[in-house]
Amino acid sequence: MKRSGLRQARVSTLLRETLSEILMRKVKDPRVATVTITDVEVSHDLKVAHVFFCLADKAGADDALEGLTSAQGFFRHELRGVLSLKYVPELIFMYDKSFDYGTKIDTILMQIATDEEKNR
């Protein structure tokens, strides 16, 4: 693995862990109470981070995105104190649809299994 790729991976992991901790302990916004940070992808220059999140209730995704975006300055301020980076990356929050897709696949597989049992 290239050195820059290794650094990217380390920064991504550190951002995910730190943002999760900040979200759990310091953010009081009820819109983001059930948010879970699932992944962080950092650009090659480490100046932009795409932060993926999921929710237990998909219906609140827009509100959660709004809450996270409004707290972006707070997150960056908190990260500045924890990270030893020259620049704290710009945070772009995105809803992670992969969990919805996985749930859909599970539902389909369960339906197929149920149909097979009925046909026996």
Phi and psi in degrees as a GROMACS rama.xvg file:
@    title "Ramachandran Plot"
@    xaxis  label "Phi"
@    yaxis  label "Psi"
@TYPE xy
-65.9643  154.691  LYS-2
-60.9967  -42.3116  ARG-3
-66.0806  -35.344  SER-4
-66.9399  -37.1537  GLY-5
-66.0497  -42.9907  LEU-6
-63.7001  -41.578  ARG-7
-58.0038  -46.0534  GLN-8
-63.5703  -42.5528  ALA-9
-64.1996  -43.3351  ARG-10
-65.9909  -40.1894  VAL-11
-59.7218  -47.2485  SER-12
-63.2697  -44.6944  THR-13
-62.2774  -42.5812  LEU-14
-62.9812  -44.526  LEU-15
-60.4059  -47.2657  ARG-16
-65.268  -43.7479  GLU-17
-69.1447  -43.1586  THR-18
-63.4746  -39.0398  LEU-19
-62.0718  -42.7635  SER-20
-64.4122  -45.4392  GLU-21
-61.8084  -44.6704  ILE-22
-61.6738  -40.8179  LEU-23
-73.3809  -38.2451  MET-24
-101.458  -27.7045  ARG-25
-118.368  -21.4861  LYS-26
-88.5048  127.947  VAL-27
-106.682  2.40075  LYS-28
-68.2932  121.088  ASP-29
-65.8859  -18.9487  PRO-30
-67.5559  -23.9678  ARG-31
-112.626  17.6207  VAL-32
-63.2666  -34.2278  ALA-33
-105.691  15.7917  THR-34
-76.8244  138.849  VAL-35
-123.75  126.239  THR-36
-78.2388  120.058  ILE-37
-98.6119  -33.0119  THR-38
-161.697  157.028  ASP-39
-135.918  127.449  VAL-40
-113.917  123.095  GLU-41
-105.448  140.615  VAL-42
-68.3457  165.589  SER-43
-59.4155  -35.1116  HIS-44
-88.4818  2.49181  ASP-45
63.8358  22.4964  LEU-46
-100.303  -14.4462  LYS-47
-132.107  134.076  VAL-48
-126.913  123.257  ALA-49
-90.5164  116.633  HIS-50
-104.494  116.999  VAL-51
-97.4249  138.604  PHE-52
-137.038  159.277  PHE-53
-134.004  167.669  CYS-54
-134.483  155.44  LEU-55
-69.3149  -36.117  ALA-56
-111.481  107.24  ASP-57
-60.8212  -26.715  LYS-58
-63.4795  -26.5761  ALA-59
-92.0838  13.7365  GLY-60
-62.8135  -40.406  ALA-61
-66.0767  -42.4361  ASP-62
-64.9444  -41.0655  ASP-63
-64.6002  -41.5902  ALA-64
-62.0088  -41.5928  LEU-65
-63.6532  -42.7454  GLU-66
-64.6457  -42.5587  GLY-67
-66.3631  -41.6087  LEU-68
-64.985  -38.4208  THR-69
-69.8493  -24.5564  SER-70
-93.9974  8.20712  ALA-71
-57.146  -44.0301  GLN-72
-61.5143  -40.9205  GLY-73
-63.0016  -45.0933  PHE-74
-59.3299  -46.0731  PHE-75
-64.3366  -39.4364  ARG-76
-61.7315  -45.7763  HIS-77
-65.8848  -40.6371  GLU-78
-64.0877  -36.1368  LEU-79
-58.8333  -35.3488  ARG-80
-77.1463  -21.2632  GLY-81
-100.3  -42.0801  VAL-82
-84.5732  147.609  LEU-83
-107.303  61.071  SER-84
-112.766  151.741  LEU-85
-65.6863  -41.598  LYS-86
-124.141  135.303  TYR-87
-83.8806  125.627  VAL-88
-64.8565  151.699  PRO-89
-69.2186  134.663  GLU-90
-100.614  124.731  LEU-91
-118.002  114.008  ILE-92
-88.9993  137.837  PHE-93
-140.807  137.558  MET-94
-71.5651  131.547  TYR-95
-88.2399  107.589  ASP-96
-83.8389  -5.84978  LYS-97
-64.5047  -31.828  SER-98
-70.5253  -36.9821  PHE-99
-63.719  -41.0758  ASP-100
-64.291  -43.3756  TYR-101
-61.7597  -40.8681  GLY-102
-63.473  -40.832  THR-103
-62.9149  -43.9944  LYS-104
-63.1828  -43.4743  ILE-105
-59.3562  -42.596  ASP-106
-62.4828  -43.4369  THR-107
-64.2833  -44.3148  ILE-108
-64.0237  -39.1928  LEU-109
-65.3725  -38.9322  MET-110
-64.0576  -41.9849  GLN-111
-62.8936  -43.8246  ILE-112
-62.856  -40.6814  ALA-113
-65.0305  -43.2122  THR-114
-63.3922  -39.2688  ASP-115
-65.9558  -38.9307  GLU-116
-66.1425  -36.5452  GLU-117
-68.8227  -32.6114  LYS-118
-81.9653  -8.29838  ASN-119
